[in-house]
Amino acid sequence: PEYKLREVSGMNIVVSTAGMDFQGIITVNETAKFIWRMLENGAEKSEIISALAKECNVSEAEITADVEEFLSTLEREDIVE
């Protein structure tokens, strides 16, 4: 909840709503934006993989590792629980 996804000048940027002091800007691509929006709606990992595979017209097997890596990064950086 301390982070929100915003679009600024055509870029997808993750911002802190808690006034946290961090250096740099966190930018995400369209795929990460898709995943972020699903997380905001309470989607589980399996739902995200399924929906993204459908959106990108690829198999779930082709995107599973990438989704897991992105989610792990968010968890490691304490952006999501």
mmCIF file of the N, C-alpha and C atoms, coordinates in Angstrom:
data_MODEL
# 
_entry.id   MODEL 
# 
loop_
_atom_site.group_PDB 
_atom_site.id 
_atom_site.type_symbol 
_atom_site.label_atom_id 
_atom_site.label_alt_id 
_atom_site.label_comp_id 
_atom_site.label_asym_id 
_atom_site.label_entity_id 
_atom_site.label_seq_id 
_atom_site.pdbx_PDB_ins_code 
_atom_site.Cartn_x 
_atom_site.Cartn_y 
_atom_site.Cartn_z 
_atom_site.occupancy 
_atom_site.B_iso_or_equiv 
_atom_site.pdbx_formal_charge 
_atom_site.auth_seq_id 
_atom_site.auth_comp_id 
_atom_site.auth_asym_id 
_atom_site.auth_atom_id 
_atom_site.pdbx_PDB_model_num 
ATOM 1   N N  . PRO A 1 1  ? 0.800  -1.223  0.000   1.00 0.00 ? 1  PRO A N  1 
ATOM 2   C CA . PRO A 1 1  ? 0.000  0.000   0.000   1.00 0.00 ? 1  PRO A CA 1 
ATOM 3   C C  . PRO A 1 1  ? 0.839  1.281   0.000   1.00 0.00 ? 1  PRO A C  1 
ATOM 4   N N  . GLU A 1 2  ? 2.138  1.155   0.375   1.00 0.00 ? 2  GLU A N  1 
ATOM 5   C CA . GLU A 1 2  ? 2.986  2.344   0.406   1.00 0.00 ? 2  GLU A CA 1 
ATOM 6   C C  . GLU A 1 2  ? 3.467  2.757   -0.976  1.00 0.00 ? 2  GLU A C  1 
ATOM 7   N N  . TYR A 1 3  ? 3.209  1.932   -1.972  1.00 0.00 ? 3  TYR A N  1 
ATOM 8   C CA . TYR A 1 3  ? 3.650  2.223   -3.330  1.00 0.00 ? 3  TYR A CA 1 
ATOM 9   C C  . TYR A 1 3  ? 2.465  2.217   -4.284  1.00 0.00 ? 3  TYR A C  1 
ATOM 10  N N  . LYS A 1 4  ? 2.502  3.151   -5.204  1.00 0.00 ? 4  LYS A N  1 
ATOM 11  C CA . LYS A 1 4  ? 1.447  3.249   -6.218  1.00 0.00 ? 4  LYS A CA 1 
ATOM 12  C C  . LYS A 1 4  ? 2.100  3.385   -7.584  1.00 0.00 ? 4  LYS A C  1 
ATOM 13  N N  . LEU A 1 5  ? 1.426  2.858   -8.578  1.00 0.00 ? 5  LEU A N  1 
ATOM 14  C CA . LEU A 1 5  ? 1.892  2.976   -9.952  1.00 0.00 ? 5  LEU A CA 1 
ATOM 15  C C  . LEU A 1 5  ? 1.230  4.194   -10.571 1.00 0.00 ? 5  LEU A C  1 
ATOM 16  N N  . ARG A 1 6  ? 2.036  5.053   -11.146 1.00 0.00 ? 6  ARG A N  1 
ATOM 17  C CA . ARG A 1 6  ? 1.543  6.270   -11.795 1.00 0.00 ? 6  ARG A CA 1 
ATOM 18  C C  . ARG A 1 6  ? 2.146  6.386   -13.182 1.00 0.00 ? 6  ARG A C  1 
ATOM 19  N N  . GLU A 1 7  ? 1.411  7.014   -14.092 1.00 0.00 ? 7  GLU A N  1 
ATOM 20  C CA . GLU A 1 7  ? 1.957  7.290   -15.416 1.00 0.00 ? 7  GLU A CA 1 
ATOM 21  C C  . GLU A 1 7  ? 2.327  8.762   -15.463 1.00 0.00 ? 7  GLU A C  1 
ATOM 22  N N  . VAL A 1 8  ? 3.590  9.031   -15.766 1.00 0.00 ? 8  VAL A N  1 
ATOM 23  C CA . VAL A 1 8  ? 4.107  10.390  -15.829 1.00 0.00 ? 8  VAL A CA 1 
ATOM 24  C C  . VAL A 1 8  ? 4.843  10.555  -17.151 1.00 0.00 ? 8  VAL A C  1 
ATOM 25  N N  . SER A 1 9  ? 4.369  11.457  -17.959 1.00 0.00 ? 9  SER A N  1 
ATOM 26  C CA . SER A 1 9  ? 4.993  11.730  -19.266 1.00 0.00 ? 9  SER A CA 1 
ATOM 27  C C  . SER A 1 9  ? 5.189  10.462  -20.082 1.00 0.00 ? 9  SER A C  1 
ATOM 28  N N  . GLY A 1 10 ? 4.182  9.587   -20.040 1.00 0.00 ? 10 GLY A N  1 
ATOM 29  C CA . GLY A 1 10 ? 4.232  8.359   -20.820 1.00 0.00 ? 10 GLY A CA 1 
ATOM 30  C C  . GLY A 1 10 ? 5.061  7.241   -20.211 1.00 0.00 ? 10 GLY A C  1 
ATOM 31  N N  . MET A 1 11 ? 5.609  7.473   -19.017 1.00 0.00 ? 11 MET A N  1 
ATOM 32  C CA . MET A 1 11 ? 6.400  6.451   -18.335 1.00 0.00 ? 11 MET A CA 1 
ATOM 33  C C  . MET A 1 11 ? 5.610  5.915   -17.154 1.00 0.00 ? 11 MET A C  1 
ATOM 34  N N  . ASN A 1 12 ? 5.731  4.611   -16.902 1.00 0.00 ? 12 ASN A N  1 
ATOM 35  C CA . ASN A 1 12 ? 5.108  3.984   -15.738 1.00 0.00 ? 12 ASN A CA 1 
ATOM 36  C C  . ASN A 1 12 ? 6.100  4.050   -14.590 1.00 0.00 ? 12 ASN A C  1 
ATOM 37  N N  . ILE A 1 13 ? 5.716  4.755   -13.536 1.00 0.00 ? 13 ILE A N  1 
ATOM 38  C CA . ILE A 1 13 ? 6.620  4.993   -12.415 1.00 0.00 ? 13 ILE A CA 1 
ATOM 39  C C  . ILE A 1 13 ? 5.968  4.529   -11.121 1.00 0.00 ? 13 ILE A C  1 
ATOM 40  N N  . VAL A 1 14 ? 6.742  3.832   -10.299 1.00 0.00 ? 14 VAL A N  1 
ATOM 41  C CA . VAL A 1 14 ? 6.281  3.417   -8.976  1.00 0.00 ? 14 VAL A CA 1 
ATOM 42  C C  . VAL A 1 14 ? 6.716  4.497   -7.996  1.00 0.00 ? 14 VAL A C  1 
ATOM 43  N N  . VAL A 1 15 ? 5.751  5.021   -7.237  1.00 0.00 ? 15 VAL A N  1 
ATOM 44  C CA . VAL A 1 15 ? 6.049  6.081   -6.276  1.00 0.00 ? 15 VAL A CA 1 
ATOM 45  C C  . VAL A 1 15 ? 5.644  5.645   -4.871  1.00 0.00 ? 15 VAL A C  1 
ATOM 46  N N  . SER A 1 16 ? 6.326  6.186   -3.905  1.00 0.00 ? 16 SER A N  1 
ATOM 47  C CA . SER A 1 16 ? 6.021  5.905   -2.511  1.00 0.00 ? 16 SER A CA 1 
ATOM 48  C C  . SER A 1 16 ? 4.984  6.898   -2.008  1.00 0.00 ? 16 SER A C  1 
ATOM 49  N N  . THR A 1 17 ? 3.951  6.381   -1.373  1.00 0.00 ? 17 THR A N  1 
ATOM 50  C CA . THR A 1 17 ? 2.928  7.250   -0.786  1.00 0.00 ? 17 THR A CA 1 
ATOM 51  C C  . THR A 1 17 ? 3.212  7.508   0.686   1.00 0.00 ? 17 THR A C  1 
ATOM 52  N N  . ALA A 1 18 ? 4.219  6.848   1.218   1.00 0.00 ? 18 ALA A N  1 
ATOM 53  C CA . ALA A 1 18 ? 4.546  6.984   2.637   1.00 0.00 ? 18 ALA A CA 1 
ATOM 54  C C  . ALA A 1 18 ? 5.659  7.992   2.870   1.00 0.00 ? 18 ALA A C  1 
ATOM 55  N N  . GLY A 1 19 ? 6.049  8.695   1.833   1.00 0.00 ? 19 GLY A N  1 
ATOM 56  C CA . GLY A 1 19 ? 7.098  9.684   1.977   1.00 0.00 ? 19 GLY A CA 1 
ATOM 57  C C  . GLY A 1 19 ? 8.456  9.072   2.242   1.00 0.00 ? 19 GLY A C  1 
ATOM 58  N N  . MET A 1 20 ? 8.633  7.828   1.797   1.00 0.00 ? 20 MET A N  1 
ATOM 59  C CA . MET A 1 20 ? 9.910  7.160   2.013   1.00 0.00 ? 20 MET A CA 1 
ATOM 60  C C  . MET A 1 20 ? 10.984 7.842   1.178   1.00 0.00 ? 20 MET A C  1 
ATOM 61  N N  . ASP A 1 21 ? 12.162 7.940   1.732   1.00 0.00 ? 21 ASP A N  1 
ATOM 62  C CA . ASP A 1 21 ? 13.269 8.581   1.042   1.00 0.00 ? 21 ASP A CA 1 
ATOM 63  C C  . ASP A 1 21 ? 14.114 7.518   0.355   1.00 0.00 ? 21 ASP A C  1 
ATOM 64  N N  . PHE A 1 22 ? 14.028 7.455   -0.964  1.00 0.00 ? 22 PHE A N  1 
ATOM 65  C CA . PHE A 1 22 ? 14.880 6.543   -1.703  1.00 0.00 ? 22 PHE A CA 1 
ATOM 66  C C  . PHE A 1 22 ? 15.447 7.273   -2.896  1.00 0.00 ? 22 PHE A C  1 
ATOM 67  N N  . GLN A 1 23 ? 16.587 6.819   -3.352  1.00 0.00 ? 23 GLN A N  1 
ATOM 68  C CA . GLN A 1 23 ? 17.238 7.486   -4.473  1.00 0.00 ? 23 GLN A CA 1 
ATOM 69  C C  . GLN A 1 23 ? 16.826 6.813   -5.768  1.00 0.00 ? 23 GLN A C  1 
ATOM 70  N N  . GLY A 1 24 ? 16.627 7.618   -6.790  1.00 0.00 ? 24 GLY A N  1 
ATOM 71  C CA . GLY A 1 24 ? 16.270 7.082   -8.094  1.00 0.00 ? 24 GLY A CA 1 
ATOM 72  C C  . GLY A 1 24 ? 14.779 6.967   -8.273  1.00 0.00 ? 24 GLY A C  1 
ATOM 73  N N  . ILE A 1 25 ? 14.410 6.609   -9.468  1.00 0.00 ? 25 ILE A N  1 
ATOM 74  C CA . ILE A 1 25 ? 13.013 6.437   -9.825  1.00 0.00 ? 25 ILE A CA 1 
ATOM 75  C C  . ILE A 1 25 ? 12.826 4.997   -10.265 1.00 0.00 ? 25 ILE A C  1 
ATOM 76  N N  . ILE A 1 26 ? 11.755 4.392   -9.818  1.00 0.00 ? 26 ILE A N  1 
ATOM 77  C CA . ILE A 1 26 ? 11.460 3.034   -10.225 1.00 0.00 ? 26 ILE A CA 1 
ATOM 78  C C  . ILE A 1 26 ? 10.518 3.111   -11.416 1.00 0.00 ? 26 ILE A C  1 
ATOM 79  N N  . THR A 1 27 ? 11.011 2.728   -12.581 1.00 0.00 ? 27 THR A N  1 
ATOM 80  C CA . THR A 1 27 ? 10.171 2.705   -13.771 1.00 0.00 ? 27 THR A CA 1 
ATOM 81  C C  . THR A 1 27 ? 9.905  1.255   -14.148 1.00 0.00 ? 27 THR A C  1 
ATOM 82  N N  . VAL A 1 28 ? 8.732  1.004   -14.710 1.00 0.00 ? 28 VAL A N  1 
ATOM 83  C CA . VAL A 1 28 ? 8.369  -0.353  -15.110 1.00 0.00 ? 28 VAL A CA 1 
ATOM 84  C C  . VAL A 1 28 ? 7.830  -0.348  -16.537 1.00 0.00 ? 28 VAL A C  1 
ATOM 85  N N  . ASN A 1 29 ? 7.989  -1.462  -17.216 1.00 0.00 ? 29 ASN A N  1 
ATOM 86  C CA . ASN A 1 29 ? 7.482  -1.575  -18.574 1.00 0.00 ? 29 ASN A CA 1 
ATOM 87  C C  . ASN A 1 29 ? 6.001  -1.980  -18.564 1.00 0.00 ? 29 ASN A C  1 
ATOM 88  N N  . GLU A 1 30 ? 5.419  -2.142  -19.729 1.00 0.00 ? 30 GLU A N  1 
ATOM 89  C CA . GLU A 1 30 ? 3.991  -2.456  -19.828 1.00 0.00 ? 30 GLU A CA 1 
ATOM 90  C C  . GLU A 1 30 ? 3.646  -3.799  -19.197 1.00 0.00 ? 30 GLU A C  1 
ATOM 91  N N  . THR A 1 31 ? 4.538  -4.763  -19.307 1.00 0.00 ? 31 THR A N  1 
ATOM 92  C CA . THR A 1 31 ? 4.284  -6.077  -18.699 1.00 0.00 ? 31 THR A CA 1 
ATOM 93  C C  . THR A 1 31 ? 4.257  -5.958  -17.180 1.00 0.00 ? 31 THR A C  1 
ATOM 94  N N  . ALA A 1 32 ? 5.224  -5.247  -16.631 1.00 0.00 ? 32 ALA A N  1 
ATOM 95  C CA . ALA A 1 32 ? 5.256  -5.042  -15.181 1.00 0.00 ? 32 ALA A CA 1 
ATOM 96  C C  . ALA A 1 32 ? 4.038  -4.246  -14.725 1.00 0.00 ? 32 ALA A C  1 
ATOM 97  N N  . LYS A 1 33 ? 3.602  -3.300  -15.541 1.00 0.00 ? 33 LYS A N  1 
ATOM 98  C CA . LYS A 1 33 ? 2.401  -2.530  -15.222 1.00 0.00 ? 33 LYS A CA 1 
ATOM 99  C C  . LYS A 1 33 ? 1.187  -3.454  -15.156 1.00 0.00 ? 33 LYS A C  1 
ATOM 100 N N  . PHE A 1 34 ? 1.085  -4.371  -16.116 1.00 0.00 ? 34 PHE A N  1 
ATOM 101 C CA . PHE A 1 34 ? -0.009 -5.339  -16.138 1.00 0.00 ? 34 PHE A CA 1 
ATOM 102 C C  . PHE A 1 34 ? -0.005 -6.165  -14.856 1.00 0.00 ? 34 PHE A C  1 
ATOM 103 N N  . ILE A 1 35 ? 1.177  -6.665  -14.470 1.00 0.00 ? 35 ILE A N  1 
ATOM 104 C CA . ILE A 1 35 ? 1.302  -7.463  -13.253 1.00 0.00 ? 35 ILE A CA 1 
ATOM 105 C C  . ILE A 1 35 ? 0.948  -6.630  -12.027 1.00 0.00 ? 35 ILE A C  1 
ATOM 106 N N  . TRP A 1 36 ? 1.441  -5.404  -11.981 1.00 0.00 ? 36 TRP A N  1 
ATOM 107 C CA . TRP A 1 36 ? 1.183  -4.517  -10.836 1.00 0.00 ? 36 TRP A CA 1 
ATOM 108 C C  . TRP A 1 36 ? -0.319 -4.305  -10.652 1.00 0.00 ? 36 TRP A C  1 
ATOM 109 N N  . ARG A 1 37 ? -1.007 -4.016  -11.751 1.00 0.00 ? 37 ARG A N  1 
ATOM 110 C CA . ARG A 1 37 ? -2.453 -3.787  -11.679 1.00 0.00 ? 37 ARG A CA 1 
ATOM 111 C C  . ARG A 1 37 ? -3.181 -5.025  -11.164 1.00 0.00 ? 37 ARG A C  1 
ATOM 112 N N  . MET A 1 38 ? -2.740 -6.190  -11.579 1.00 0.00 ? 38 MET A N  1 
ATOM 113 C CA . MET A 1 38 ? -3.354 -7.427  -11.094 1.00 0.00 ? 38 MET A CA 1 
ATOM 114 C C  . MET A 1 38 ? -3.104 -7.590  -9.598  1.00 0.00 ? 38 MET A C  1 
ATOM 115 N N  . LEU A 1 39 ? -1.891 -7.266  -9.153  1.00 0.00 ? 39 LEU A N  1 
ATOM 116 C CA . LEU A 1 39 ? -1.593 -7.338  -7.724  1.00 0.00 ? 39 LEU A CA 1 
ATOM 117 C C  . LEU A 1 39 ? -2.476 -6.384  -6.929  1.00 0.00 ? 39 LEU A C  1 
ATOM 118 N N  . GLU A 1 40 ? -2.692 -5.190  -7.474  1.00 0.00 ? 40 GLU A N  1 
ATOM 119 C CA . GLU A 1 40 ? -3.560 -4.215  -6.798  1.00 0.00 ? 40 GLU A CA 1 
ATOM 120 C C  . GLU A 1 40 ? -4.976 -4.759  -6.615  1.00 0.00 ? 40 GLU A C  1 
ATOM 121 N N  . ASN A 1 41 ? -5.383 -5.635  -7.536  1.00 0.00 ? 41 ASN A N  1 
ATOM 122 C CA . ASN A 1 41 ? -6.720 -6.224  -7.463  1.00 0.00 ? 41 ASN A CA 1 
ATOM 123 C C  . ASN A 1 41 ? -6.751 -7.539  -6.704  1.00 0.00 ? 41 ASN A C  1 
ATOM 124 N N  . GLY A 1 42 ? -5.638 -7.877  -6.056  1.00 0.00 ? 42 GLY A N  1 
ATOM 125 C CA . GLY A 1 42 ? -5.594 -9.060  -5.201  1.00 0.00 ? 42 GLY A CA 1 
ATOM 126 C C  . GLY A 1 42 ? -5.340 -10.374 -5.913  1.00 0.00 ? 42 GLY A C  1 
ATOM 127 N N  . ALA A 1 43 ? -4.860 -10.332 -7.142  1.00 0.00 ? 43 ALA A N  1 
ATOM 128 C CA . ALA A 1 43 ? -4.616 -11.559 -7.901  1.00 0.00 ? 43 ALA A CA 1 
ATOM 129 C C  . ALA A 1 43 ? -3.473 -12.363 -7.295  1.00 0.00 ? 43 ALA A C  1 
ATOM 130 N N  . GLU A 1 44 ? -3.607 -13.669 -7.368  1.00 0.00 ? 44 GLU A N  1 
ATOM 131 C CA . GLU A 1 44 ? -2.550 -14.588 -6.957  1.00 0.00 ? 44 GLU A CA 1 
ATOM 132 C C  . GLU A 1 44 ? -1.607 -14.823 -8.132  1.00 0.00 ? 44 GLU A C  1 
ATOM 133 N N  . LYS A 1 45 ? -0.429 -15.374 -7.837  1.00 0.00 ? 45 LYS A N  1 
ATOM 134 C CA . LYS A 1 45 ? 0.575  -15.599 -8.869  1.00 0.00 ? 45 LYS A CA 1 
ATOM 135 C C  . LYS A 1 45 ? 0.018  -16.417 -10.039 1.00 0.00 ? 45 LYS A C  1 
ATOM 136 N N  . SER A 1 46 ? -0.705 -17.479 -9.747  1.00 0.00 ? 46 SER A N  1 
ATOM 137 C CA . SER A 1 46 ? -1.236 -18.325 -10.827 1.00 0.00 ? 46 SER A CA 1 
ATOM 138 C C  . SER A 1 46 ? -2.213 -17.560 -11.706 1.00 0.00 ? 46 SER A C  1 
ATOM 139 N N  . GLU A 1 47 ? -3.011 -16.676 -11.106 1.00 0.00 ? 47 GLU A N  1 
ATOM 140 C CA . GLU A 1 47 ? -3.944 -15.861 -11.882 1.00 0.00 ? 47 GLU A CA 1 
ATOM 141 C C  . GLU A 1 47 ? -3.198 -14.877 -12.778 1.00 0.00 ? 47 GLU A C  1 
ATOM 142 N N  . ILE A 1 48 ? -2.131 -14.306 -12.252 1.00 0.00 ? 48 ILE A N  1 
ATOM 143 C CA . ILE A 1 48 ? -1.326 -13.357 -13.016 1.00 0.00 ? 48 ILE A CA 1 
ATOM 144 C C  . ILE A 1 48 ? -0.699 -14.058 -14.218 1.00 0.00 ? 48 ILE A C  1 
ATOM 145 N N  . ILE A 1 49 ? -0.129 -15.216 -13.985 1.00 0.00 ? 49 ILE A N  1 
ATOM 146 C CA . ILE A 1 49 ? 0.511  -15.963 -15.064 1.00 0.00 ? 49 ILE A CA 1 
ATOM 147 C C  . ILE A 1 49 ? -0.511 -16.304 -16.147 1.00 0.00 ? 49 ILE A C  1 
ATOM 148 N N  . SER A 1 50 ? -1.660 -16.776 -15.736 1.00 0.00 ? 50 SER A N  1 
ATOM 149 C CA . SER A 1 50 ? -2.698 -17.145 -16.693 1.00 0.00 ? 50 SER A CA 1 
ATOM 150 C C  . SER A 1 50 ? -3.175 -15.947 -17.506 1.00 0.00 ? 50 SER A C  1 
ATOM 151 N N  . ALA A 1 51 ? -3.458 -14.853 -16.830 1.00 0.00 ? 51 ALA A N  1 
ATOM 152 C CA . ALA A 1 51 ? -3.957 -13.652 -17.506 1.00 0.00 ? 51 ALA A CA 1 
ATOM 153 C C  . ALA A 1 51 ? -2.904 -13.042 -18.424 1.00 0.00 ? 51 ALA A C  1 
ATOM 154 N N  . LEU A 1 52 ? -1.660 -13.026 -17.984 1.00 0.00 ? 52 LEU A N  1 
ATOM 155 C CA . LEU A 1 52 ? -0.597 -12.454 -18.799 1.00 0.00 ? 52 LEU A CA 1 
ATOM 156 C C  . LEU A 1 52 ? -0.327 -13.319 -20.030 1.00 0.00 ? 52 LEU A C  1 
ATOM 157 N N  . ALA A 1 53 ? -0.373 -14.624 -19.852 1.00 0.00 ? 53 ALA A N  1 
ATOM 158 C CA . ALA A 1 53 ? -0.189 -15.523 -20.996 1.00 0.00 ? 53 ALA A CA 1 
ATOM 159 C C  . ALA A 1 53 ? -1.266 -15.271 -22.040 1.00 0.00 ? 53 ALA A C  1 
ATOM 160 N N  . LYS A 1 54 ? -2.487 -15.111 -21.572 1.00 0.00 ? 54 LYS A N  1 
ATOM 161 C CA . LYS A 1 54 ? -3.590 -14.829 -22.492 1.00 0.00 ? 54 LYS A CA 1 
ATOM 162 C C  . LYS A 1 54 ? -3.399 -13.470 -23.168 1.00 0.00 ? 54 LYS A C  1 
ATOM 163 N N  . GLU A 1 55 ? -3.023 -12.467 -22.391 1.00 0.00 ? 55 GLU A N  1 
ATOM 164 C CA . GLU A 1 55 ? -2.818 -11.107 -22.915 1.00 0.00 ? 55 GLU A CA 1 
ATOM 165 C C  . GLU A 1 55 ? -1.707 -11.069 -23.972 1.00 0.00 ? 55 GLU A C  1 
ATOM 166 N N  . CYS A 1 56 ? -0.645 -11.825 -23.734 1.00 0.00 ? 56 CYS A N  1 
ATOM 167 C CA . CYS A 1 56 ? 0.511  -11.816 -24.631 1.00 0.00 ? 56 CYS A CA 1 
ATOM 168 C C  . CYS A 1 56 ? 0.445  -12.908 -25.701 1.00 0.00 ? 56 CYS A C  1 
ATOM 169 N N  . ASN A 1 57 ? -0.608 -13.731 -25.621 1.00 0.00 ? 57 ASN A N  1 
ATOM 170 C CA . ASN A 1 57 ? -0.797 -14.817 -26.583 1.00 0.00 ? 57 ASN A CA 1 
ATOM 171 C C  . ASN A 1 57 ? 0.398  -15.776 -26.605 1.00 0.00 ? 57 ASN A C  1 
ATOM 172 N N  . VAL A 1 58 ? 0.825  -16.180 -25.394 1.00 0.00 ? 58 VAL A N  1 
ATOM 173 C CA . VAL A 1 58 ? 1.905  -17.148 -25.233 1.00 0.00 ? 58 VAL A CA 1 
ATOM 174 C C  . VAL A 1 58 ? 1.455  -18.189 -24.212 1.00 0.00 ? 58 VAL A C  1 
ATOM 175 N N  . SER A 1 59 ? 2.223  -19.255 -24.091 1.00 0.00 ? 59 SER A N  1 
ATOM 176 C CA . SER A 1 59 ? 1.879  -20.273 -23.106 1.00 0.00 ? 59 SER A CA 1 
ATOM 177 C C  . SER A 1 59 ? 2.290  -19.815 -21.705 1.00 0.00 ? 59 SER A C  1 
ATOM 178 N N  . GLU A 1 60 ? 1.626  -20.365 -20.721 1.00 0.00 ? 60 GLU A N  1 
ATOM 179 C CA . GLU A 1 60 ? 1.983  -20.045 -19.335 1.00 0.00 ? 60 GLU A CA 1 
ATOM 180 C C  . GLU A 1 60 ? 3.421  -20.450 -19.034 1.00 0.00 ? 60 GLU A C  1 
ATOM 181 N N  . ALA A 1 61 ? 3.860  -21.549 -19.626 1.00 0.00 ? 61 ALA A N  1 
ATOM 182 C CA . ALA A 1 61 ? 5.228  -22.023 -19.399 1.00 0.00 ? 61 ALA A CA 1 
ATOM 183 C C  . ALA A 1 61 ? 6.267  -21.005 -19.878 1.00 0.00 ? 61 ALA A C  1 
ATOM 184 N N  . GLU A 1 62 ? 5.921  -20.270 -20.931 1.00 0.00 ? 62 GLU A N  1 
ATOM 185 C CA . GLU A 1 62 ? 6.868  -19.299 -21.489 1.00 0.00 ? 62 GLU A CA 1 
ATOM 186 C C  . GLU A 1 62 ? 7.075  -18.084 -20.587 1.00 0.00 ? 62 GLU A C  1 
ATOM 187 N N  . ILE A 1 63 ? 6.097  -17.764 -19.745 1.00 0.00 ? 63 ILE A N  1 
ATOM 188 C CA . ILE A 1 63 ? 6.215  -16.539 -18.944 1.00 0.00 ? 63 ILE A CA 1 
ATOM 189 C C  . ILE A 1 63 ? 6.351  -16.762 -17.446 1.00 0.00 ? 63 ILE A C  1 
ATOM 190 N N  . THR A 1 64 ? 6.180  -17.992 -17.006 1.00 0.00 ? 64 THR A N  1 
ATOM 191 C CA . THR A 1 64 ? 6.186  -18.271 -15.567 1.00 0.00 ? 64 THR A CA 1 
ATOM 192 C C  . THR A 1 64 ? 7.459  -17.788 -14.881 1.00 0.00 ? 64 THR A C  1 
ATOM 193 N N  . ALA A 1 65 ? 8.602  -18.117 -15.418 1.00 0.00 ? 65 ALA A N  1 
ATOM 194 C CA . ALA A 1 65 ? 9.869  -17.728 -14.775 1.00 0.00 ? 65 ALA A CA 1 
ATOM 195 C C  . ALA A 1 65 ? 10.006 -16.213 -14.685 1.00 0.00 ? 65 ALA A C  1 
ATOM 196 N N  . ASP A 1 66 ? 9.603  -15.500 -15.738 1.00 0.00 ? 66 ASP A N  1 
ATOM 197 C CA . ASP A 1 66 ? 9.711  -14.039 -15.724 1.00 0.00 ? 66 ASP A CA 1 
ATOM 198 C C  . ASP A 1 66 ? 8.786  -13.420 -14.686 1.00 0.00 ? 66 ASP A C  1 
ATOM 199 N N  . VAL A 1 67 ? 7.569  -13.927 -14.590 1.00 0.00 ? 67 VAL A N  1 
ATOM 200 C CA . VAL A 1 67 ? 6.625  -13.412 -13.594 1.00 0.00 ? 67 VAL A CA 1 
ATOM 201 C C  . VAL A 1 67 ? 7.157  -13.695 -12.195 1.00 0.00 ? 67 VAL A C  1 
ATOM 202 N N  . GLU A 1 68 ? 7.629  -14.904 -11.969 1.00 0.00 ? 68 GLU A N  1 
ATOM 203 C CA . GLU A 1 68 ? 8.174  -15.257 -10.655 1.00 0.00 ? 68 GLU A CA 1 
ATOM 204 C C  . GLU A 1 68 ? 9.364  -14.386 -10.288 1.00 0.00 ? 68 GLU A C  1 
ATOM 205 N N  . GLU A 1 69 ? 10.220 -14.105 -11.258 1.00 0.00 ? 69 GLU A N  1 
ATOM 206 C CA . GLU A 1 69 ? 11.383 -13.252 -10.995 1.00 0.00 ? 69 GLU A CA 1 
ATOM 207 C C  . GLU A 1 69 ? 10.947 -11.836 -10.622 1.00 0.00 ? 69 GLU A C  1 
ATOM 208 N N  . PHE A 1 70 ? 9.982  -11.280 -11.351 1.00 0.00 ? 70 PHE A N  1 
ATOM 209 C CA . PHE A 1 70 ? 9.499  -9.934  -11.047 1.00 0.00 ? 70 PHE A CA 1 
ATOM 210 C C  . PHE A 1 70 ? 8.870  -9.884  -9.657  1.00 0.00 ? 70 PHE A C  1 
ATOM 211 N N  . LEU A 1 71 ? 8.032  -10.871 -9.334  1.00 0.00 ? 71 LEU A N  1 
ATOM 212 C CA . LEU A 1 71 ? 7.395  -10.907 -8.016  1.00 0.00 ? 71 LEU A CA 1 
ATOM 213 C C  . LEU A 1 71 ? 8.439  -11.066 -6.909  1.00 0.00 ? 71 LEU A C  1 
ATOM 214 N N  . SER A 1 72 ? 9.455  -11.877 -7.143  1.00 0.00 ? 72 SER A N  1 
ATOM 215 C CA . SER A 1 72 ? 10.523 -12.053 -6.157  1.00 0.00 ? 72 SER A CA 1 
ATOM 216 C C  . SER A 1 72 ? 11.278 -10.751 -5.924  1.00 0.00 ? 72 SER A C  1 
ATOM 217 N N  . THR A 1 73 ? 11.511 -10.006 -6.985  1.00 0.00 ? 73 THR A N  1 
ATOM 218 C CA . THR A 1 73 ? 12.191 -8.716  -6.864  1.00 0.00 ? 73 THR A CA 1 
ATOM 219 C C  . THR A 1 73 ? 11.358 -7.756  -6.023  1.00 0.00 ? 73 THR A C  1 
ATOM 220 N N  . LEU A 1 74 ? 10.063 -7.704  -6.273  1.00 0.00 ? 74 LEU A N  1 
ATOM 221 C CA . LEU A 1 74 ? 9.185  -6.831  -5.485  1.00 0.00 ? 74 LEU A CA 1 
ATOM 222 C C  . LEU A 1 74 ? 9.204  -7.213  -4.016  1.00 0.00 ? 74 LEU A C  1 
ATOM 223 N N  . GLU A 1 75 ? 9.178  -8.507  -3.739  1.00 0.00 ? 75 GLU A N  1 
ATOM 224 C CA . GLU A 1 75 ? 9.217  -8.982  -2.354  1.00 0.00 ? 75 GLU A CA 1 
ATOM 225 C C  . GLU A 1 75 ? 10.559 -8.674  -1.700  1.00 0.00 ? 75 GLU A C  1 
ATOM 226 N N  . ARG A 1 76 ? 11.643 -8.937  -2.412  1.00 0.00 ? 76 ARG A N  1 
ATOM 227 C CA . ARG A 1 76 ? 12.986 -8.702  -1.875  1.00 0.00 ? 76 ARG A CA 1 
ATOM 228 C C  . ARG A 1 76 ? 13.206 -7.246  -1.532  1.00 0.00 ? 76 ARG A C  1 
ATOM 229 N N  . GLU A 1 77 ? 12.621 -6.340  -2.322  1.00 0.00 ? 77 GLU A N  1 
ATOM 230 C CA . GLU A 1 77 ? 12.782 -4.901  -2.091  1.00 0.00 ? 77 GLU A CA 1 
ATOM 231 C C  . GLU A 1 77 ? 11.711 -4.346  -1.141  1.00 0.00 ? 77 GLU A C  1 
ATOM 232 N N  . ASP A 1 78 ? 10.906 -5.239  -0.550  1.00 0.00 ? 78 ASP A N  1 
ATOM 233 C CA . ASP A 1 78 ? 9.835  -4.863  0.387   1.00 0.00 ? 78 ASP A CA 1 
ATOM 234 C C  . ASP A 1 78 ? 8.810  -3.925  -0.244  1.00 0.00 ? 78 ASP A C  1 
ATOM 235 N N  . ILE A 1 79 ? 8.558  -4.117  -1.527  1.00 0.00 ? 79 ILE A N  1 
ATOM 236 C CA . ILE A 1 79 ? 7.549  -3.326  -2.208  1.00 0.00 ? 79 ILE A CA 1 
ATOM 237 C C  . ILE A 1 79 ? 6.193  -4.008  -2.081  1.00 0.00 ? 79 ILE A C  1 
ATOM 238 N N  . VAL A 1 80 ? 6.186  -5.337  -2.069  1.00 0.00 ? 80 VAL A N  1 
ATOM 239 C CA . VAL A 1 80 ? 4.972  -6.112  -1.821  1.00 0.00 ? 80 VAL A CA 1 
ATOM 240 C C  . VAL A 1 80 ? 5.293  -7.172  -0.771  1.00 0.00 ? 80 VAL A C  1 
ATOM 241 N N  . GLU A 1 81 ? 4.241  -7.711  -0.192  1.00 0.00 ? 81 GLU A N  1 
ATOM 242 C CA . GLU A 1 81 ? 4.427  -8.778  0.815   1.00 0.00 ? 81 GLU A CA 1 
ATOM 243 C C  . GLU A 1 81 ? 4.190  -10.123 0.193   1.00 0.00 ? 81 GLU A C  1 
# 
